[in-house]
Amino acid sequence: MIVVEKATRIAAPADRLWRLLSSREGQCRLERGIVASIEFEGDGVGMIRHMRLEGHPPEIVVKERLDLCDAEALEMRLSIVDTGDVVPFACHSGHARVIPAGPAASILYLRTSFVPVDMEDESARAIAERNHDMLIANVRAVLAEAI
């Protein structure tokens, strides 16, 4: 199993960052460059995200289930339930947590775990690291737009 973790300081209060991560609109905005579109099925824990990936035909859909969404602890976890036959990871789980860092900042912690399918570990790790970097860049860009 590969585990990729990253934490970074975000110049936004924890509640603002949490609203961005946990809302449907926020999730769509934060996946730019990775996901072409997201449709949601259901609400709350157990909800399924149907994602069409950038650069793939629209009929290819990756599905993720929301396994944890704790507004008090400011953390959420999603797991892939259908790879769309394009995601080369088995047992993929993504975890995000927002940690308050005073009144005007927070720490965004990201953790992804998975087993690569028919690919080298380092290539798989590079994909996960790139996805973390893109998500963080999108967080910063979206927060800057709102100011």
ZIMOVEN-V252018 format. One line per field, one symbol per residue. ss: DSSP state (A for helix, B for strand, O for the rest). phi: phi as a letter, one per 40 degrees, with the letter a starting at -180 (. if undefined). psi: psi as a letter, one per 40 degrees, with the letter a starting at -180 (. if undefined). Layout:
ss->???
phi->???
psi->???
This chain:
ss->OBBBBBBBBBOOOAAAAAAAAAOAAAAAAAOOOOBBBBBBBOOOOOOBBBBBBOOOOOOOOBBBBBBBBBOOOOBBBBBBBBOOOOOOBBBBBBBBBBBBOOOOOBBBBBBBBBBBOOOOAAAAAAAAAAAAAAAAAAAAAAAAAOO
phi->.bbbbabacbcacdccccdccccccccccccdgbbcabbbbgbgdgdbcbbccdgbdcccbbbbbccaabcccfaaabbcbacggbccbbfcbbbbabbdbgcbaabbbbbbbabcbfacdcccccccccccccccccdcccccccc
psi->hhhhiiiihhgiiddddddddeiddddddeehedhdihihhaiaheihhhhhiheiidehhhhihhdhghddefiihiiheheefdhfhifhhhhihhhigaeeiihhhhhhiihihfiiddddddddddddddddddddddddde.
